[in-house]
Amino acid sequence: MKKLVLVFMAALAVSCGENKKEEKPGMKIGTQVEEKTTPVEATTDSDSKEAVVTLEGNDQMKFNKSEIRVKAGQKVKLTLKHVGKMDKAVMGHNWALLTKDADMAAVGQASATAADTDYIPADMKDKFIAHTKMLGGGESDTIEFEAPSEPGTYTFMCTFPGHYALMQGKFIVE
Ligand code: CO
């Protein structure tokens, strides 16, 4: 690979230095030019189209972010990492985004008795826009979803029993 790049750089130097007026010699190495420019375009693309969010939960029952901002309707790729060591049964964390009309305390209370369904209450599924799996120390989960099309402030929380008191934040759709 390094050799290829060197050859490519040399070819570029030659074409830039000596053939400024001639566009065509440069075009002949078109395939290599594409290899160089495509990754840059991909990065720009994902920046504008997809919001990549990473957040952590720890053994102190805290998220490391209290606010997440995205654009209306934007694709969101969110990763939650449990950076603690405690077991899922005692210090479980998930990341759940609630609908605008959801009552966080009501969802939190219903979730507390929903151990069988990973603390996502079956009868309140319509209050969740998206959620990760419940994680224990050292685990992580990545989800992809579409941000709401309606701008405003939404609530995210951990639905493990009692955690929403500390583990909650604002999901702001601009
Ligand atoms: Co939690």
Boltz pocket constraint, residues with backbone or C-beta under 6 A from the ligand:
constraints:
  - pocket:
      binder: B
      contacts: [[A, 57], [A, 61], [A, 91], [A, 92], [A, 93], [A, 94], [A, 158], [A, 159], [A, 160], [A, 163], [A, 167]]
      max_distance: 6.0
